[in-house]
Every structure is written in C-alpha cells, then in structure tokens.
Amino acid sequence: MNAAKQNEPSEIELLLPWYAAGTLDPHESQQVERALASDPELAARYAWVRAELEQETLVGETAGEPSGRDVKSLFAKIDALPARRPRRQPQSSSFGERIAEFLASLSPRTLAWSAAVAALAIALQAGLLADLMIKERTAGGYDTASAPADAQSEGAYVLIRFKPQTTATDIANFLDSNKFSIVAGPSVGQLFRVRVAPNKLAKDDLMRVVTTLQGDKVVDFIALTD
Amino acid sequence: MPTTSDEVLIGRIAKSDRLAMEELYGRYRVPVYRFVLRMVRNPTVAEDLNSDVFLDVWRQAGTFEGRSAVSTWIFSIARFKALNALQRRPTEELNETADAIEDQADDPEIALAKKDKAAVLRACLLKLSAEHREIVNLVYYQHKSVEEVAGIVGIPEATVKTRMFYARKKLSELLTEQGIERGWP
C-alpha cells in the first residue's frame, strides 16, 4: 500500500515537463522552483525531464521539412476547390446577438414594415396549414408504416465524418446524388449533421440508410443522431 | 514591423485571401509537418497530410469562432488527420522507424549507443506508442501548455498531466529494457 502511494506522482511532479518547456504560468513555476530547491530526489527526476526534452527537441529538429513543392501542391488543391462565396466572419458569439445586430441595422420605418409583412406572412401560413390539415383529416389521410404523419415534417438525420482524402466536389456529388443536405458541422471529430430524408424515419429504416451509406467511398464514419 | 495575428489571417483566409493563406502556411508548415511526421513516421505521408491540414484550414476558416487559439485549432486538425492515417495504415507505419529500433539487443551499434544515454533515450522516445509520441512532442517540442494540449487532444487538463506522466513512465520502462535504470517514473 505504501509502495502504491509512493508511486502516485505529486501535482508538482506532474508539472515538471511543462516547467522544463517553460510553459507554466508564473505562479506554478514558482511552486515548482521551491519544490526543486527543497527536494533533491525531485531535482534528480527533473534532470531526466530535461534530458527527455533535449532529446525530443533533437528528434524534432532533425526531422527535416516539407519539400519545396508543398506550397505549389497546396495551392493546386485550393484552386481545384469549387469557388466559394465570401462569408462574413461572425462578430458576435451567439445567433441571437447576430439577429439583434441585423435588426439594429434597419431603420425604424423598415423595421415596422418588415414586422407587419412578417406578421401577415405568418398568419397566411398558419391559415394554409390549418386548411391543409383539415382537408387531410376529412379525406382520411394516411399513415406510413414507418412513421406517424405528425412527425413527418421533422426530417431524418445522421452524423457523418467524411474520409480525409475526400474533396469538396466528392462531398457535393454525394449530397446531390442522394438528395441529402448538411445542416450543421463540422463539430468535434469533424462530424457533420446530415439530413437524409425530409421526413422522420423509423429507427429500422434509418439503420438501413446508415448501413447502405457505410459502404460509400466518401463516408469514413456514420452514426444515428436525434 | 508588427506581425499580423493568426486570428486576423484566418479572418482574411475566410474571405479567400491567398496572401494570408501563404503567410499562415509559412508560420505553421514546419511545426505541423514535424508533429504529423512524429505521429505517422513516414515523410511522404506526413507531407501529404500536411497539405490536407492546410486545405482544411482554407475550407473551414469561415467556421473558426476563436474559442481556442488558431494554433490549437490547426494542431487539432493535424492530429485528426494523423490518427486517421495511422488507422488506415498501421502496418506501414510500423515498417518505417520502428524497424530500425526493434530487436536491437544484439546490434553492435546499439551496444555502442548504450554507452551514450542520450542516444538510448532518443531511441526510446521513438519507440513510444502514437498516443505517447503525440503528447511528448506537443509538450517538449511544440511547447504547448497543459491547456493547449487539452484543446488539441480533446481531453481534460488533468488527463493531459497524467497521460504525460504515463508516457514518461513507459519511457522509463523502455530505458530499463536497455539497461538504464532511472527510478520512478
């Protein structure tokens, strides 16, 4: 038990590599310095940390550099990409703030007219939807075996990571040919949220889609998502 | 002359500014290449991955939100590419540097090297697993802080510290196999 406890590194010992690399904040550096000054055993271990740092640096410095053709190769790949529309860098962190910025940029008269038009559009849309629902119910409508009708407007989604060598053109072709669309991403792990059907699918149906897509040449990883 | 910040360059790259891309690439092409090379241990693969990393930077510059430093973001892309490459070609990667290190017990050069602790230490560093090579390179060579490593690798800061400790512990075991006892770790 004592041996096990001895084997547990102290917080200071854990910090030694960063102290050697000079990447600790001043407070932590002072703590390590004090510990090294008062603990000869820790100082001996630190000598090994320094040796490791020196050798890893040597490994890195003798690793060479990319060949001279790398810049050309990179820009050739960039040129092969489809031209993109310039996009504005988000200046605010949240969607709400960006909406607020946009609204603030409108004049009061424009804002009032926009609000009136939007209210009218919403009222019309609500009326049309209500009318559609009443007609469907009157006609009996239908429910698919895979999904209830009331859930069909939600769409079906999966998470996809594309293979690293996949080009933007490959991805665009993949989306077009399957009538998919990327709705979000990439998030952590380069995952994109992709809409694979306009209506919500039953889990079995969605699994069939996932299984089929697993074999696609551009798909590296695919998983179900809500 | 004041240097343009990475964040400003990314903003310009998002607007398809090639000069900004050239400048950012000039800053990071060597460190990123060396990090990727340390992971995949094959210069040709590393060079291809390096340009893929910066192709992603070009493509995704518009989505960069500044939640981490630009360098952390670039290294996390590089790490992802390198790990993917290792998954695709585990056999080839072992054939590279590892071959030169394995089964060296009877090699006269190694016997000579044993006299040189630094050379043995260097050989043992090369022998670490990808997970350990990655963290050792980020801390010792790329000089990344605990927070930056956590951002690149995607693990909590406490895990970064213990992973580095276990990498060093493994190093210690490899040194012991080569006849160098340095104690804990």
Boltz contact constraints between the chains, C-beta under 6 A:
constraints:
  - contact:
      token1: [A, 9]
      token2: [B, 165]
      max_distance: 6.0
  - contact:
      token1: [A, 14]
      token2: [B, 161]
      max_distance: 6.0
  - contact:
      token1: [A, 14]
      token2: [B, 165]
      max_distance: 6.0
  - contact:
      token1: [A, 17]
      token2: [B, 139]
      max_distance: 6.0
  - contact:
      token1: [A, 17]
      token2: [B, 164]
      max_distance: 6.0
  - contact:
      token1: [A, 21]
      token2: [B, 139]
      max_distance: 6.0
  - contact:
      token1: [A, 21]
      token2: [B, 140]
      max_distance: 6.0
  - contact:
      token1: [A, 21]
      token2: [B, 143]
      max_distance: 6.0
  - contact:
      token1: [A, 23]
      token2: [B, 143]
      max_distance: 6.0
  - contact:
      token1: [A, 23]
      token2: [B, 145]
      max_distance: 6.0
  - contact:
      token1: [A, 48]
      token2: [B, 182]
      max_distance: 6.0
  - contact:
      token1: [A, 51]
      token2: [B, 121]
      max_distance: 6.0
  - contact:
      token1: [A, 53]
      token2: [B, 140]
      max_distance: 6.0
  - contact:
      token1: [A, 55]
      token2: [B, 118]
      max_distance: 6.0
  - contact:
      token1: [A, 55]
      token2: [B, 121]
      max_distance: 6.0
  - contact:
      token1: [A, 55]
      token2: [B, 122]
      max_distance: 6.0
  - contact:
      token1: [A, 55]
      token2: [B, 125]
      max_distance: 6.0
  - contact:
      token1: [A, 56]
      token2: [B, 125]
      max_distance: 6.0
  - contact:
      token1: [A, 56]
      token2: [B, 136]
      max_distance: 6.0
  - contact:
      token1: [A, 56]
      token2: [B, 140]
      max_distance: 6.0
  - contact:
      token1: [A, 56]
      token2: [B, 141]
      max_distance: 6.0
  - contact:
      token1: [A, 57]
      token2: [B, 141]
      max_distance: 6.0
  - contact:
      token1: [A, 60]
      token2: [B, 34]
      max_distance: 6.0
  - contact:
      token1: [A, 60]
      token2: [B, 141]
      max_distance: 6.0
  - contact:
      token1: [A, 63]
      token2: [B, 34]
      max_distance: 6.0
  - contact:
      token1: [A, 63]
      token2: [B, 37]
      max_distance: 6.0
  - contact:
      token1: [A, 65]
      token2: [B, 30]
      max_distance: 6.0
  - contact:
      token1: [A, 66]
      token2: [B, 29]
      max_distance: 6.0
  - contact:
      token1: [A, 66]
      token2: [B, 33]
      max_distance: 6.0
  - contact:
      token1: [A, 66]
      token2: [B, 47]
      max_distance: 6.0
  - contact:
      token1: [A, 66]
      token2: [B, 50]
      max_distance: 6.0
  - contact:
      token1: [A, 70]
      token2: [B, 51]
      max_distance: 6.0
  - contact:
      token1: [A, 73]
      token2: [B, 51]
      max_distance: 6.0
  - contact:
      token1: [A, 74]
      token2: [B, 51]
      max_distance: 6.0
  - contact:
      token1: [A, 74]
      token2: [B, 54]
      max_distance: 6.0
  - contact:
      token1: [A, 77]
      token2: [B, 55]
      max_distance: 6.0
  - contact:
      token1: [A, 78]
      token2: [B, 58]
      max_distance: 6.0
  - contact:
      token1: [A, 86]
      token2: [B, 15]
      max_distance: 6.0
  - contact:
      token1: [A, 87]
      token2: [B, 62]
      max_distance: 6.0
  - contact:
      token1: [A, 89]
      token2: [B, 11]
      max_distance: 6.0
  - contact:
      token1: [A, 89]
      token2: [B, 14]
      max_distance: 6.0
  - contact:
      token1: [A, 164]
      token2: [B, 81]
      max_distance: 6.0
  - contact:
      token1: [A, 164]
      token2: [B, 84]
      max_distance: 6.0
